């Protein structure tokens, strides 16, 4: 019985952070500051959303997916992101020691908004790579200290490759990518680093072919495959 309560707790915590992730997604794309306004408003009628209309998943169901005031539709993205976070937080808790689970949760939290902002604005928030750097540093020092040397080498290799490509192709590689790929390389470790670079590159190429565009938001592919390989590394290690 107690286990089920704990599972429910982590799912609820995940949905709460999913709601916060929606803020990190919506505000930059809408041209708003993350700290202003200090409360949520309806994008259509601009009325302040009360706390009881801002409960993850529950409020969307109760309101039947519409604003209480103007009845405009609420994007399905909001409950889906909240549900995704709830499931991810629950899975991480069930599979890993608490510190590993929290590290995975934190990386997931800063990664999801970055995917949306890079696709929409070609912009990667600094908090994403900084957070991943802090998390990967903790994990490599505490849990993977035997591989710290080679992991640093892998990080430097990925950084060198991106710097070369940025110099060679100038606008082909964004500044955010130069920070993001090395920190994810540090997180996934030396062994998975080549797979990260290969998969992210293939993902970007496929996107370019489908969209018929030479401008590629490389960040989402680094993040998707970076988190996947990061999760896999933790799974194989613990």
Secondary structure, DSSP 8 states (H G I E B T S, - for coil): -HHHHHHHHHHHHHHHHHHHHHHHHHHHHHT--SSSSSS-B-TTT--B--GGG-STTHHHHHTTTB-TTT--B--HHHHHHHHHHHHHHHHHHHHS-HHHHHHHHHHHHHHHHHHHHHHHHS---HHHHHHHHHHHHHHHHHT-GGGHHHHHHHHHHHHHHHHHHHHHHGGGS-HHHHHHHHHHHHHH-HHHHHHHHHHHHHHHHHHHHHHT-S----HHHHHHHHHHHHHHHHHHH-
